[in-house]
């Protein structure tokens, strides 16, 4: 744990910044009291985004306290590039707090992160799913334990560096996509509940470009101003998922058959964790009955240890079963009209929203009917709901097996 209130040249430079350097709407957190009477807990990953949030709120006069999660062993993590919440990033977050003159605390969440995120990641891959650990981290670590700690420290809100907007609607705070579509992170925050939205703040959601965020970091003289964005999954910075899973679950990866959708055996594999739905590259086989037609992974049958492949047409999906739904709409989810909820959905983080209807089966499960078929819909990915012709996020759920 570390704290500091000693100003230095970077803090002095920030205090001399013109008032219009930081747009007023970015530091308006929706409180009627004066900023100096409001304690804001800033979640600091050590990257430029969360650092700018903490710095500009401190500059605006809020009583800022920085919190950083340690998710890895210090020694092992120092050498990892592209990770977050590790040795170098903790150091960077501490330097920003020292520069801006507010307290900073490091919280040891290694055990919780391993149990709630890393172990589930490994088990999901072994079960033939394609998990998104960043969403689980937000859901089970950042917006639960970190938020609880923020309350314990007397915070009136938890501010993060996510690119998403919290806007007030007629029924309370709503979750909306970021002003910059290229930076929008709403897909990764669909599990955020109404209660959590009451406490959360996302100051960067209204920033038009990432370049402006870096400009603010430079204006504050922050050491992380030119720090690259983190890449890949934080605990797999080299992208070698299979190696990590083999290490976590030794002996659990078993070979099996690669079969065509019509039942023919076309080859063999050394573990289904090496494949994802929609994959084409790296299969190393052809269909002898159609040698010129490319093959794609259509399904992963973990129980039978089979990788099912087929032509591209076999990837098209119209109906998507979704579970563990978090609904942020105004009316109760299971009280949909007979034709279902009219929405737009994203079934991959990199794809634009598509027209669909949600047919609830309970308050936590539904069938999502896509207006036009989508390819590469994979169990374990998220299906996020958006209001049609709007930036509002209506929640989402986890794609289940068909």
Secondary structure as GFF3:
##gff-version 3
##sequence-region A 1 402
A	DSSP	alpha_helix	9	15	.	.	.	ID=ss1
A	DSSP	three_ten_helix	19	21	.	.	.	ID=ss2
A	DSSP	alpha_helix	24	27	.	.	.	ID=ss3
A	DSSP	three_ten_helix	35	37	.	.	.	ID=ss4
A	DSSP	beta_strand	39	43	.	.	.	ID=ss5
A	DSSP	alpha_helix	48	59	.	.	.	ID=ss6
A	DSSP	beta_strand	63	70	.	.	.	ID=ss7
A	DSSP	alpha_helix	74	77	.	.	.	ID=ss8
A	DSSP	alpha_helix	87	100	.	.	.	ID=ss9
A	DSSP	beta_strand	103	108	.	.	.	ID=ss10
A	DSSP	alpha_helix	110	113	.	.	.	ID=ss11
A	DSSP	pi_helix	114	118	.	.	.	ID=ss12
A	DSSP	alpha_helix	119	126	.	.	.	ID=ss13
A	DSSP	alpha_helix	133	137	.	.	.	ID=ss14
A	DSSP	pi_helix	138	146	.	.	.	ID=ss15
A	DSSP	alpha_helix	147	152	.	.	.	ID=ss16
A	DSSP	beta_strand	157	159	.	.	.	ID=ss17
A	DSSP	beta_strand	164	169	.	.	.	ID=ss18
A	DSSP	beta_strand	172	177	.	.	.	ID=ss19
A	DSSP	three_ten_helix	186	189	.	.	.	ID=ss20
A	DSSP	alpha_helix	194	199	.	.	.	ID=ss21
A	DSSP	beta_strand	200	201	.	.	.	ID=ss22
A	DSSP	three_ten_helix	203	206	.	.	.	ID=ss23
A	DSSP	alpha_helix	210	219	.	.	.	ID=ss24
A	DSSP	three_ten_helix	234	236	.	.	.	ID=ss25
A	DSSP	alpha_helix	241	248	.	.	.	ID=ss26
A	DSSP	beta_strand	256	260	.	.	.	ID=ss27
A	DSSP	beta_strand	265	269	.	.	.	ID=ss28
A	DSSP	three_ten_helix	272	274	.	.	.	ID=ss29
A	DSSP	beta_strand	296	301	.	.	.	ID=ss30
A	DSSP	beta_strand	306	310	.	.	.	ID=ss31
A	DSSP	three_ten_helix	312	315	.	.	.	ID=ss32
A	DSSP	beta_strand	317	327	.	.	.	ID=ss33
A	DSSP	beta_strand	341	346	.	.	.	ID=ss34
A	DSSP	beta_strand	354	360	.	.	.	ID=ss35
A	DSSP	beta_strand	366	374	.	.	.	ID=ss36
A	DSSP	beta_strand	382	386	.	.	.	ID=ss37
A	DSSP	beta_strand	392	399	.	.	.	ID=ss38
###
